[in-house]
Amino acid sequence: MAPNGTTQNGIDEDIDYSDLEEKYQVQFDEGFDNVVVVDGVPVIDPSKAEKLLARISKEFSKKGAPVKPDDMFIPWDEQTGKSKGFIFVEFKNADDAAYAISAVHGHPFDSKHRFSLNRFTDIERYANLDETYVDPEPEPFVQKEHLRAFLADPQGRDQYLTYRGDEVEIHWHGKPSQSEVAYKRTNWTDLYASWSPLGTYLASLHRPGVRLWGGPSWSGVQRFAHPLVRLIDFSPNENYLATWSHDPIVVPEGAQQGPQYFSPEDEGNNIAVWDIKTGNLLRTFPSAYPEGEDGAKKQQMQWPALKWSPDDKYVARVTPAQQISVYELPGMGLVDKKSIKIEGVVDFEWCPLGDKDKEEDLKIATGKSNKKPRENMLAYWTPEVANQPARVTLLQFPSRAILRQKNLFNVSECKLYWQNQGDFLCVKVDRHTKTKKSIFCNLEIFMVREKDYPVEVVELKDTVTDFSWEPKGERFAIVSTSDPNYGNPAPGITIKTDVSFYGLERSKGNFKLLRTLPGRTSNTIRWSPKGRHVVLGTVGSTSKSELEFWDLDFNNDDISKREVHKDESGNGIQHLGTGDHYAVTDVEWDPSGRYLATSASAWRHTIENGYAIWDFRGQEIEKQILDRFKQLLWRPRPPTLLTKEQQRQIRRNLKEYSRQFDEEDAAEESNISAELIAQRKRLVDEWNAWRLRCKEEMGPERVRGPAAKLEQEDEDKEEIEVWVDEVIEQIEEEVAE
């Protein structure tokens, strides 16, 4: 020992370290918060204990709460020698126990047993609980906002979203006096915004995941924790959401657990399916395709990678060249526990539900029809393999019955286009000649509503670059080209195209060419949501940016019969107007079909970014040149609740309604005129008051002095007028005698 009571190292043994020890002492979890009591377990003999624990361990692992059989304890009844119907499970920590309770509680073990999970500490805490019933205090009622309140707008206006810089704005669109900003927020999204298919939700993308907004106050409705999400896709009826991230899912140590979060079994996947109402994660999938045997690069992923059935009952995904896997919703189990094995399958599409199908389903649901519920239908195609031709197949699901097949030869590529009512399926077939030096196109059109699904073939000599069905109609439009520069575009070269309109001849049952517009540069077709009107645009070009507005029923003035009597001769196709939006990148109709929005997005280029709004005749209503403008989206509307008979009644009485609207317009104009007159009168009164005030400030003497002096000077002046004659031209003429 060194002097002064210190050790040889100079450390004082008398120093009190109790405060530091208390501060930095490691607290060991010696409680029972990590112990869970699992009730609802089958009563067994000791001989079956090992098998039972292995089965329970497997069920827990499926739910993302892995536990080993060694961490389970079965209490036994000494009198009967059997188990008591419950077990104790010990987890690593309290967080894992909490997740197991939320994930496994209520899980059916078999047809007679269902798990019920509780903390061991909760059982001890409530063992001596007073079981006297006491009426609970009613919670105060809180009125929730209506997510579709925008439909009750008195003026019947539509909404659209604009995204510029860091600011997102929701606009009301109407007459100039009715257009206004309904809501705006800065940094509302980190990537882009998207409406749900029926306009109920607005989705914003952030680094932690996706957020849904709605209601008049635009408050948060739901959130989905998918880090670094890049793409989203809603189901048609807004019940489910699919999200995708380029980065595989990683669950770090200590990450939050629960039905709304990823579990370790989701690691490595890229696609997630969520339930919108509960926010729960339903299932995850990988999205990267495996590399080829020769080390070829991975194929590019198509989005949406998951395709929803129109009734939200199923979601399906294709494994290229192997199979189509269909999962039932919301359980996300593989239907019939097996995929549809299809050798060489490339792509597929679900058949949409038409108005007739929805009415029939409603009758079946209410017991007014004796027919069986209509099954879903999907179409897929397979390429040529060895001596087998390419093939397009219509398949009924879930019965998996093949309804129709069509063999195709010399096929390079196929594209499936369903009409939005499910009446027709067009298969655009790109064919090659025997030398494979040139490509031409055929349209194979399946008549889905007719017996045996006949196929009408439209043969074309050129390459079809765009195809579009008329909504709720029997016509379609195509953009075709024979330009040799197509496929090898060079800067500054515009591809020459032809636009053709086809319609169904009911008398003959085939599709007839109505009219061709040659020598165009249009590459995009946009039908009005109500049909009849169509816009042809040149999108994505820096040299051409024309917009052509066309009416396909111009000669049919009887509004009540337009839906029945279509012009099959093409004489009713009329050009309404032409517009120009330089460097346009996006073209979109509003839900009413009366207005069209065009935009030039900064995501594509930085030349004159902004947007313009046109009416259906091609008259420009509004144009905004906005720096850093990115996005414009019309808010969708849900289908009307009016019956077809009510809609016909409105069309018959449309003139009476128009009088009411004309009166409202006149009243609004008169109010505007009255306000303008009042404003002008106010300005004149202010001017007169200002002059009077100035005269009073100057005083009568100052005003009279200079004025009198000016009058005297005017009297002293003498004006003299001088007239000057000037000869401009002199002409001598000889007069004949």
C-alpha positions in Angstrom: 0.0 0.0 0.0 1.1 3.5 -0.8 0.9 6.3 1.8 -2.3 8.3 2.3 -4.5 5.2 1.9 -4.0 4.8 -1.8 -3.2 1.7 -3.8 0.0 1.4 -5.7 -1.8 2.5 -8.9 -2.9 5.7 -7.2 -6.6 4.9 -7.0 -8.4 5.9 -3.8 -10.2 3.0 -2.3 -12.5 5.3 -0.3 -14.2 6.9 -3.4 -17.9 6.1 -3.6 -18.9 4.7 -7.0 -22.5 3.8 -6.1 -24.0 6.6 -8.2 -22.1 5.5 -11.4 -22.9 1.9 -10.8 -26.6 2.7 -10.4 -26.6 4.8 -13.6 -24.8 2.3 -15.9 -26.0 -1.0 -14.3 -27.4 -3.5 -16.8 -31.0 -4.3 -16.0 -31.7 -8.0 -16.5 -35.2 -9.0 -17.4 -36.2 -11.3 -14.6 -40.0 -11.1 -15.0 -42.4 -13.2 -17.0 -43.4 -10.7 -19.7 -41.8 -13.0 -22.3 -44.0 -16.0 -21.2 -47.2 -16.6 -23.1 -50.1 -19.0 -22.1 -51.6 -20.7 -25.2 -55.1 -22.0 -24.7 -57.1 -24.0 -27.1 -54.5 -26.8 -27.4 -55.7 -30.4 -27.9 -55.7 -32.6 -24.9 -53.2 -35.5 -25.5 -51.4 -38.4 -23.9 -47.6 -38.0 -23.1 -46.8 -40.2 -26.1 -48.0 -37.5 -28.5 -46.3 -34.6 -26.8 -43.3 -34.4 -29.2 -45.5 -34.4 -32.3 -47.9 -31.8 -30.9 -45.1 -29.4 -30.0 -43.5 -29.7 -33.4 -46.9 -29.0 -35.0 -47.5 -25.9 -32.8 -43.9 -24.7 -33.5 -44.7 -24.9 -37.3 -47.9 -22.9 -36.9 -46.2 -20.2 -35.0 -43.4 -20.0 -37.6 -46.0 -19.5 -40.4 -47.3 -16.4 -38.6 -43.8 -14.9 -38.2 -43.3 -15.9 -34.5 -40.8 -18.7 -34.6 -40.4 -20.7 -31.4 -38.6 -24.0 -30.7 -40.3 -27.0 -29.1 -37.8 -26.8 -26.2 -39.2 -23.4 -25.3 -42.7 -24.9 -24.7 -44.0 -26.6 -21.5 -47.1 -28.8 -21.2 -48.8 -29.0 -17.8 -50.2 -32.5 -17.1 -53.2 -33.5 -15.1 -52.1 -36.0 -12.4 -55.4 -37.7 -12.1 -56.0 -38.4 -15.8 -52.4 -38.4 -17.0 -53.4 -36.2 -19.9 -52.5 -32.6 -20.7 -54.7 -29.8 -19.5 -55.5 -28.2 -22.9 -53.0 -25.3 -22.6 -49.2 -24.8 -22.8 -46.6 -22.2 -21.7 -44.3 -20.7 -24.4 -41.2 -18.8 -23.5 -39.9 -16.2 -26.0 -36.6 -14.4 -26.1 -38.0 -11.1 -25.0 -41.3 -9.3 -24.3 -41.5 -7.8 -27.8 -41.5 -11.2 -29.4 -44.2 -12.3 -27.0 -46.3 -9.3 -27.9 -46.0 -10.0 -31.6 -46.9 -13.6 -31.1 -50.1 -12.6 -29.2 -51.1 -10.2 -32.0 -50.3 -12.6 -34.9 -51.4 -16.0 -33.5 -54.3 -15.1 -31.3 -57.5 -16.6 -32.8 -55.5 -18.8 -35.3 -57.4 -22.0 -36.1 -55.2 -25.0 -35.1 -57.6 -27.5 -36.6 -61.3 -27.8 -37.2 -62.0 -28.2 -33.4 -59.3 -26.0 -31.8 -58.5 -22.3 -32.0 -55.5 -20.7 -30.2 -56.1 -18.1 -27.6 -53.0 -16.3 -26.3 -52.4 -14.3 -23.1 -49.4 -13.1 -21.2 -48.6 -15.1 -18.1 -48.4 -11.9 -16.1 -51.9 -10.9 -17.2 -53.3 -14.2 -15.9 -51.6 -13.6 -12.5 -52.7 -10.0 -12.5 -56.4 -10.8 -13.1 -56.6 -14.0 -11.1 -58.4 -12.4 -8.2 -60.3 -9.9 -10.3 -63.7 -8.8 -9.1 -66.1 -10.3 -11.6 -69.0 -8.0 -10.6 -70.5 -6.6 -13.8 -70.3 -2.8 -14.2 -71.9 -1.0 -17.1 -69.1 0.5 -19.2 -69.2 4.2 -19.8 -70.3 4.9 -23.4 -67.6 6.5 -25.5 -68.5 9.8 -27.0 -69.6 9.5 -30.6 -67.1 11.1 -33.1 -68.5 11.7 -36.5 -66.0 10.5 -39.2 -65.5 12.5 -42.4 -67.1 11.1 -45.5 -64.4 10.0 -47.8 -66.5 10.8 -50.9 -67.8 14.2 -49.7 -66.5 15.8 -52.9 -69.4 14.1 -54.8 -71.9 16.4 -52.9 -70.5 19.6 -54.4 -73.5 21.9 -55.2 -71.9 22.9 -58.6 -71.1 19.3 -59.5 -67.4 20.2 -60.1 -64.6 17.8 -60.6 -61.2 17.9 -58.8 -57.7 17.6 -60.1 -54.3 17.4 -58.5 -51.2 19.3 -59.4 -47.7 18.6 -58.2 -45.1 21.3 -58.7 -41.8 21.5 -56.9 -42.5 20.4 -53.3 -46.1 21.6 -53.3 -49.2 19.5 -54.0 -52.6 21.3 -54.7 -56.1 20.0 -55.0 -58.2 22.2 -57.4 -61.9 22.5 -58.0 -62.5 22.7 -61.7 -65.5 24.6 -63.0 -66.4 28.0 -64.5 -63.8 30.8 -64.0 -65.7 32.1 -61.0 -66.0 28.5 -59.5 -62.4 27.3 -60.0 -60.4 27.5 -56.8 -57.8 25.6 -54.8 -59.5 23.3 -52.4 -56.4 22.2 -50.4 -52.6 22.4 -50.7 -49.7 21.1 -48.7 -45.9 21.3 -49.0 -43.8 18.1 -49.0 -47.0 16.0 -49.2 -45.1 13.3 -51.1 -41.5 12.4 -51.7 -42.0 10.7 -55.0 -45.4 11.2 -56.7 -49.1 11.1 -55.8 -51.8 8.7 -57.1 -55.6 8.6 -56.9 -57.4 5.3 -56.1 -59.6 4.0 -59.0 -62.9 5.3 -57.5 -61.4 8.6 -56.2 -61.9 7.7 -52.5 -58.2 7.9 -51.5 -55.1 9.9 -52.4 -51.9 8.0 -52.0 -48.5 9.6 -51.3 -45.2 7.8 -51.4 -42.5 8.3 -48.8 -39.3 6.6 -47.7 -41.0 4.7 -44.9 -43.9 3.6 -47.0 -47.3 4.7 -48.4 -49.9 7.0 -46.8 -53.6 7.3 -47.8 -55.5 10.5 -47.3 -59.2 11.5 -47.7 -62.2 13.5 -46.5 -62.7 17.2 -46.7 -59.8 17.9 -44.3 -57.5 15.5 -46.1 -56.5 13.8 -42.9 -54.5 10.5 -42.8 -56.7 7.5 -43.4 -54.2 4.5 -43.5 -50.5 3.8 -43.8 -48.5 0.9 -45.1 -44.9 0.4 -43.9 -43.0 -0.6 -47.0 -39.6 1.2 -46.9 -38.3 2.7 -50.2 -41.5 2.0 -52.0 -41.5 3.0 -55.7 -44.7 1.7 -57.3 -48.3 1.1 -56.1 -51.4 -0.5 -57.6 -55.0 -0.4 -56.2 -57.5 -3.2 -56.7 -60.5 -2.1 -58.9 -62.9 -1.8 -55.9 -60.3 -0.2 -53.6 -60.1 -3.1 -51.1 -56.4 -4.0 -51.6 -53.1 -2.3 -52.5 -50.0 -3.8 -54.0 -46.6 -2.0 -53.4 -43.2 -2.6 -54.9 -39.7 -1.6 -54.0 -36.5 -2.2 -55.9 -34.8 -2.9 -52.6 -35.6 -6.3 -51.2 -37.4 -6.4 -47.8 -35.0 -6.4 -44.8 -36.3 -6.8 -41.2 -33.6 -5.4 -38.9 -33.0 -6.8 -35.4 -35.6 -5.3 -33.0 -37.9 -4.0 -35.7 -41.5 -3.4 -34.9 -43.6 -6.6 -35.2 -47.3 -7.0 -35.8 -49.9 -7.8 -38.6 -49.1 -4.4 -40.2 -45.3 -5.0 -40.5 -43.0 -7.3 -42.3 -41.8 -10.4 -40.5 -38.5 -12.4 -41.1 -40.2 -14.7 -43.5 -40.8 -11.7 -45.9 -37.1 -10.9 -46.2 -35.8 -10.8 -49.8 -39.2 -10.2 -51.4 -40.1 -7.0 -53.3 -43.9 -7.0 -53.7 -46.4 -6.7 -50.8 -50.2 -7.0 -50.8 -52.1 -5.0 -48.1 -55.7 -4.8 -46.9 -56.7 -1.1 -47.2 -59.3 -1.0 -44.5 -57.3 -2.8 -41.7 -53.8 -1.9 -43.0 -52.7 -5.5 -42.5 -50.0 -7.1 -44.6 -51.6 -10.1 -46.5 -48.6 -11.6 -48.3 -45.3 -10.7 -50.1 -43.8 -12.0 -53.3 -40.4 -11.8 -55.1 -40.3 -9.7 -58.3 -36.9 -10.5 -59.8 -36.9 -13.1 -62.6 -34.2 -15.7 -62.4 -31.2 -15.4 -64.7 -31.0 -17.7 -67.7 -28.7 -20.6 -67.9 -26.3 -18.8 -70.2 -25.9 -15.9 -67.7 -28.3 -13.6 -69.5 -29.5 -10.5 -67.7 -32.7 -10.6 -65.7 -35.9 -9.8 -67.6 -37.4 -6.5 -67.0 -40.3 -6.5 -64.6 -43.7 -5.5 -65.9 -46.0 -3.4 -63.6 -48.5 -4.2 -62.4 -46.9 -7.5 -61.6 -50.1 -8.6 -59.8 -53.4 -8.4 -61.7 -56.7 -8.1 -59.9 -59.9 -9.7 -60.9 -62.7 -7.1 -61.5 -64.7 -8.2 -58.5 -61.6 -8.1 -56.1 -62.0 -11.9 -55.4 -58.7 -12.9 -56.9 -55.2 -11.6 -57.6 -52.9 -13.4 -60.0 -49.3 -13.3 -61.1 -47.5 -15.0 -64.1 -44.3 -16.9 -63.9 -43.0 -16.5 -67.4 -43.0 -19.6 -69.5 -44.3 -21.7 -66.6 -47.6 -20.9 -65.0 -50.3 -18.5 -63.8 -50.8 -18.5 -60.0 -54.2 -17.2 -58.8 -54.7 -16.3 -55.1 -58.0 -15.8 -53.3 -58.6 -12.6 -51.4 -58.2 -11.7 -48.6 -56.7 -15.0 -47.4 -54.0 -15.0 -50.2 -54.1 -18.7 -50.4 -53.4 -20.4 -53.8 -56.8 -21.4 -55.3 -57.2 -25.2 -55.2 -53.6 -25.3 -53.9 -52.2 -25.4 -57.4 -51.2 -23.0 -60.2 -52.4 -23.1 -63.8 -49.5 -24.9 -65.5 -49.1 -23.3 -69.0 -45.9 -24.0 -70.9 -44.5 -20.9 -72.5 -47.1 -18.5 -71.1 -46.1 -14.8 -71.6 -48.9 -12.6 -70.4 -52.6 -12.6 -69.4 -55.4 -10.2 -68.6 -58.7 -10.5 -66.6 -62.0 -9.8 -68.4 -63.6 -6.6 -67.0 -67.2 -6.7 -65.6 -69.7 -4.9 -67.7 -72.9 -3.2 -66.7 -74.9 -6.2 -67.7 -72.8 -8.5 -65.5 -73.1 -6.2 -62.5 -76.9 -6.0 -62.9 -77.1 -9.8 -63.2 -74.9 -10.3 -60.1 -77.2 -7.9 -58.2 -80.3 -9.9 -59.2 -78.6 -13.1 -58.1 -77.6 -11.6 -54.8 -81.1 -10.3 -54.1 -82.7 -13.6 -55.2 -84.4 -12.1 -58.3 -82.6 -14.4 -60.7 -82.2 -18.2 -60.8 -79.0 -18.1 -62.9 -75.7 -19.2 -61.5 -73.2 -16.5 -60.5 -71.0 -15.6 -63.5 -67.5 -16.8 -63.2 -64.5 -14.7 -63.9 -62.7 -15.0 -67.2 -59.1 -14.4 -68.2 -57.2 -14.5 -71.5 -53.5 -15.5 -72.0 -51.2 -16.2 -74.9 -48.3 -18.5 -75.5 -45.6 -18.1 -78.3 -44.5 -20.5 -80.9 -42.4 -23.3 -79.5 -40.8 -25.9 -81.9 -43.7 -27.2 -84.1 -46.5 -25.8 -81.9 -48.1 -22.5 -83.1 -48.7 -19.5 -80.9 -52.1 -19.6 -79.1 -54.6 -17.3 -77.5 -56.9 -18.9 -74.9 -60.0 -17.8 -73.0 -60.2 -19.5 -69.6 -63.0 -19.5 -67.1 -62.1 -19.3 -63.5 -62.3 -20.8 -60.9 -63.6 -23.8 -62.9 -60.6 -23.5 -65.2 -62.7 -24.5 -68.2 -61.2 -23.5 -71.6 -63.9 -21.5 -73.5 -62.0 -20.8 -76.8 -58.6 -21.2 -78.3 -57.1 -19.6 -81.5 -53.9 -20.7 -83.1 -51.6 -18.1 -84.6 -48.6 -18.4 -87.0 -45.5 -16.4 -87.6 -46.0 -14.4 -84.4 -43.4 -12.0 -83.1 -45.5 -10.4 -80.3 -49.1 -10.3 -78.9 -50.9 -7.7 -76.9 -54.3 -8.2 -75.2 -56.9 -5.3 -75.2 -60.2 -5.9 -73.4 -63.1 -3.5 -74.1 -64.0 -1.9 -70.8 -67.4 -3.7 -70.7 -65.9 -7.1 -71.5 -67.8 -7.4 -74.8 -64.8 -7.8 -77.0 -61.2 -8.9 -76.7 -58.7 -7.6 -79.3 -55.4 -9.5 -79.7 -53.0 -7.3 -81.6 -50.7 -9.8 -83.3 -47.4 -8.6 -84.7 -46.4 -11.0 -87.5 -43.2 -11.4 -89.4 -42.7 -12.5 -93.0 -40.9 -15.7 -93.8 -37.7 -13.8 -94.2 -38.4 -12.0 -90.9 -37.2 -8.7 -92.5 -40.6 -6.9 -92.1 -43.4 -6.8 -89.6 -47.1 -6.4 -90.2 -50.1 -6.6 -87.9 -53.4 -8.5 -87.6 -56.2 -7.8 -85.1 -57.9 -11.0 -83.8 -61.2 -9.8 -82.2 -63.1 -12.2 -79.9 -66.9 -11.7 -79.7 -67.2 -12.6 -76.0 -71.0 -12.1 -75.7 -71.8 -14.3 -78.7 -72.2 -18.1 -78.7 -69.0 -20.1 -79.2 -66.9 -16.9 -79.0 -66.4 -16.3 -82.8 -63.3 -14.4 -83.9 -63.2 -11.6 -86.4 -59.9 -11.0 -88.1 -58.8 -7.5 -89.4 -55.8 -7.8 -91.6 -53.4 -4.8 -91.9 -50.3 -4.2 -93.9 -48.7 -1.8 -91.6 -47.3 -1.9 -88.0 -49.9 -0.8 -85.4 -48.3 1.4 -82.7 -51.4 2.2 -80.6 -54.8 0.6 -80.2 -57.8 1.8 -78.1 -61.4 0.7 -77.7 -64.2 3.2 -77.4 -65.5 3.1 -73.8 -68.9 1.3 -73.7 -68.9 1.2 -77.5 -68.4 -1.0 -80.5 -65.7 1.1 -82.2 -61.9 1.3 -81.9 -59.1 3.4 -83.2 -55.6 2.5 -84.3 -52.4 4.3 -85.1 -50.4 2.6 -87.8 -47.2 3.4 -89.7 -45.2 2.2 -92.7 -42.4 4.7 -92.1 -39.0 3.1 -92.5 -37.6 5.1 -89.6 -40.0 3.4 -87.2 -38.0 1.2 -84.8 -34.8 3.2 -85.4 -35.8 6.7 -84.5 -33.2 9.5 -85.0 -33.2 12.9 -83.4 -35.3 15.4 -85.1 -37.2 12.8 -87.3 -41.0 12.6 -86.8 -42.6 9.3 -87.7 -45.5 9.6 -90.2 -48.6 7.7 -89.1 -52.2 7.0 -90.2 -55.1 7.0 -87.8 -58.1 4.7 -88.6 -61.5 4.2 -87.0 -63.4 0.9 -87.2 -66.9 0.1 -86.2 -69.0 -3.1 -85.8 -71.6 -3.7 -88.6 -74.4 -5.4 -86.7 -76.0 -6.6 -89.9 -72.9 -8.6 -91.0 -71.3 -9.1 -87.6 -67.9 -7.9 -88.6 -65.8 -4.8 -88.1 -65.7 -2.2 -90.9 -63.2 0.6 -91.6 -65.1 3.8 -91.1 -62.4 6.4 -92.0 -58.7 6.7 -92.2 -56.8 10.0 -91.5 -53.5 9.7 -93.5 -50.3 11.7 -93.1 -50.5 12.3 -89.4 -47.8 12.5 -86.7 -50.2 11.3 -84.0 -48.9 8.5 -81.8 -51.5 8.6 -79.0 -55.3 7.9 -78.9 -57.4 9.2 -76.0 -61.1 8.4 -75.9 -63.5 10.4 -73.8 -64.7 8.3 -70.8 -68.3 8.7 -72.2 -67.2 7.6 -75.7 -68.0 9.5 -78.9 -65.2 12.1 -78.6 -61.5 11.2 -79.2 -58.3 13.2 -79.1 -55.3 12.3 -81.3 -52.0 13.6 -79.9 -48.3 13.7 -80.7 -46.8 13.0 -77.3 -43.1 12.9 -76.4 -41.9 14.8 -79.4 -40.0 18.1 -79.4 -40.7 18.9 -83.0 -44.5 18.1 -83.2 -47.1 18.6 -80.5 -50.5 18.8 -82.2 -53.8 17.8 -80.7 -56.8 16.9 -82.9 -60.3 16.8 -81.5 -62.8 14.5 -83.3 -66.5 13.7 -82.9 -67.6 10.3 -84.2 -71.4 11.0 -83.9 -71.5 14.6 -85.2 -74.6 14.1 -87.4 -76.6 12.5 -84.7 -78.3 15.3 -82.8 -80.9 13.2 -81.0 -79.2 12.9 -77.6 -81.7 10.2 -76.4 -80.8 7.9 -79.3 -77.1 8.4 -79.6 -76.3 5.3 -77.6 -78.5 3.1 -79.8 -78.0 4.4 -83.4 -74.3 4.6 -84.2 -73.2 5.8 -87.6 -71.8 2.8 -89.4 -70.8 4.6 -92.5 -68.2 7.0 -91.1 -70.0 10.1 -92.4 -70.6 11.3 -88.8 -66.9 11.5 -88.1 -66.2 15.3 -87.8 -63.1 17.3 -87.0 -63.9 19.7 -84.2 -60.6 21.6 -83.6 -56.9 21.5 -83.4 -54.7 22.6 -80.5 -51.0 22.7 -79.8 -49.2 22.1 -76.5 -45.4 22.3 -77.0 -43.5 19.3 -75.7 -46.6 17.7 -74.2 -45.9 14.5 -72.2 -49.4 13.5 -70.8 -53.0 13.7 -72.1 -55.9 12.8 -69.8 -59.7 13.4 -70.0 -61.7 14.4 -66.9 -64.4 11.9 -65.6 -67.2 13.9 -67.3 -65.7 13.7 -70.7 -66.1 17.4 -71.3 -62.6 18.6 -70.6 -59.1 17.5 -71.5 -55.9 18.2 -69.6 -52.5 18.2 -71.2 -49.2 18.6 -69.4 -45.5 18.9 -69.9 -43.8 17.2 -67.0 -40.4 18.1 -65.6 -39.8 14.3 -65.1 -39.5 14.1 -68.9 -37.8 17.4 -69.8 -37.4 21.0 -68.6 -38.9 22.8 -71.6 -42.0 25.0 -70.8 -43.3 22.8 -68.1 -46.9 23.3 -67.1 -50.4 22.3 -68.0 -53.4 23.3 -70.2 -57.1 22.5 -70.0 -59.3 22.3 -73.1 -62.9 21.6 -73.8 -64.0 18.7 -76.0 -64.1 21.0 -79.0 -60.4 21.9 -78.8 -60.9 25.4 -77.3 -58.1 26.2 -74.8 -59.7 27.3 -71.5 -56.6 27.6 -69.2 -52.9 27.4 -69.6 -50.2 27.6 -66.9 -46.5 27.7 -67.5 -45.0 26.5 -64.2 -41.4 25.9 -63.4 -40.7 22.4 -61.9 -44.2 21.2 -62.8 -44.4 17.4 -62.5 -47.9 16.0 -62.4 -51.6 16.6 -63.1 -54.2 14.0 -62.2 -58.0 14.2 -62.5 -59.8 12.7 -59.5 -61.8 9.7 -60.6 -65.5 9.3 -59.9 -67.3 6.1 -58.8 -70.0 4.6 -61.1 -73.3 6.3 -61.0 -76.0 5.0 -58.7 -78.8 5.8 -61.2 -80.5 3.0 -63.1 -80.4 2.9 -66.9 -84.1 4.0 -67.0 -83.3 7.0 -64.8 -80.4 8.0 -67.1 -82.7 7.7 -70.1 -85.3 9.9 -68.4 -82.6 12.6 -67.8 -81.5 12.5 -71.4 -85.1 12.9 -72.6 -85.6 15.9 -70.3 -82.1 17.4 -70.9 -83.5 20.5 -72.5 -85.5 21.3 -69.4 -82.4 20.9 -67.3 -80.5 23.1 -69.7 -82.9 25.9 -69.1 -82.3 25.8 -65.4 -78.5 25.8 -66.0 -78.9 28.7 -68.5 -80.8 30.7 -65.9 -78.1 30.0 -63.3 -75.4 31.1 -65.8 -77.3 34.3 -66.6 -77.8 35.1 -62.9 -74.1 34.5 -62.4 -73.2 36.8 -65.3 -75.6 39.5 -64.0 -74.0 39.2 -60.6 -70.6 39.6 -62.1 -71.8 42.6 -64.2 -73.4 44.2 -61.1 -70.2 43.7 -59.1 -68.1 45.2 -62.0 -70.4 48.3 -62.2 -70.3 48.7 -58.4 -66.5 48.5 -58.5 -66.2 51.1 -61.3 -68.6 53.5 -59.4 -66.5 53.0 -56.3 -63.4 53.9 -58.2 -65.0 57.0 -59.7 -66.2 58.2 -56.3 -62.8 57.7 -54.8 -61.3 59.7 -57.7 -63.8 62.6 -57.2 -63.2 62.6 -53.4 -59.5 62.8 -54.0 -59.8 65.8 -56.3 -62.1 67.5 -53.9 -59.6 66.9 -51.0 -56.8 68.2 -53.1 -58.7 71.5 -53.9 -59.5 72.0 -50.3 -55.8 71.5 -49.3 -54.6 74.0 -51.9 -57.0 76.8 -50.6 -59.2 79.2 -52.6 -56.5 81.9 -53.0 -53.9 79.6 -54.5 -56.4 78.2 -56.8 -57.8 81.6 -57.9 -54.4 83.3 -58.4 -52.8 81.1 -61.0 -56.1 80.6 -62.8 -56.7 84.3 -63.1 -53.2 84.8 -64.4 -53.6 82.1 -67.1 -56.9 83.7 -68.2 -55.2 87.1 -68.5 -52.4 85.7 -70.6 -55.0 84.1 -72.9 -56.7 87.4 -73.4 -53.5 89.3 -74.3 -52.6 86.8 -77.0 -53.7 87.7 -80.6 -54.1 84.9 -83.2 -53.3 85.6 -86.9 -54.3 83.2 -89.6 -52.2 83.2 -92.9 -53.5 81.4 -96.0 -50.9 80.2 -98.5 -51.7 78.9 -102.0 -49.3 76.4 -103.4 -49.3 74.9 -106.9 -48.8 71.2 -106.7 -49.1 70.2 -110.3 -49.9 71.9 -113.7 -51.1 70.0 -116.7 -51.6 71.5 -120.2 -54.0 69.7 -122.6 -54.8 70.4 -126.2 -58.4 70.5 -127.1 -59.3 69.2 -130.5 -61.5 71.5 -132.6 
